[in-house]
Amino acid sequence: MLELQRIGLVVRDVSERYPVDRLERILAQHGAELVPLGAGATLENNGKPEIDLILAMGGDGTVLRALCIFPDVPVLGINFGSLGFLTAGEEADIDHLIDRLFGGDYFLEKR
């Protein structure tokens, strides 16, 4: 099971509105912190990512971009785009997806 303390957030378009406040509240209930990630996100000196998981909000392109930026960090995609084949659910599913994640009800798929 993943140790989830710092959850990174990658979004498709920074000018769009995403439920960031809602995510912060849900994650705080599980003892985790939401960390917005931009183009300048880096790795710590010891080579480990500064985050444990990435929430990618957008479509398949956003998920793929997150995987390219942090290839060794698991990504959970939430569809806010037009294509969502690589995403786990829609905006309406966020609470359920996060609860499942912290309950250990997930599988990791290497891509």
Phi, psi and omega in degrees: 000141181287144171270113187247098178245321180238116182251118179280151179236122174241131181240157181292314187217115184295345179276348178276159178266128178238156183281059185294316179300317179297315178299316180300317179296314181297313181294322178298325177297335179260006179078024181243160182245138175268128182238105176297132182248132176246192181296339183268007180298140186228181174258150177291169182300327183278006176087356178271146178296150178283359180227159182261336182201152176246131167266118179255113181254111182165224176240202181298326178297322179292319177298314180295322177297317179298319179295326179287321182290317181233078186296339183258009181251131177299146181236131172249114182268135175238122189286117170235009184249198181268329175247136182218038180295330182266000183266159182269342182179187182255177179305320181296341183266000189305309182303312181296316180297317180292318177299316178297318180302309182284343175274358179081012182268074180202169171225151178261133180241122178283133178230000000 
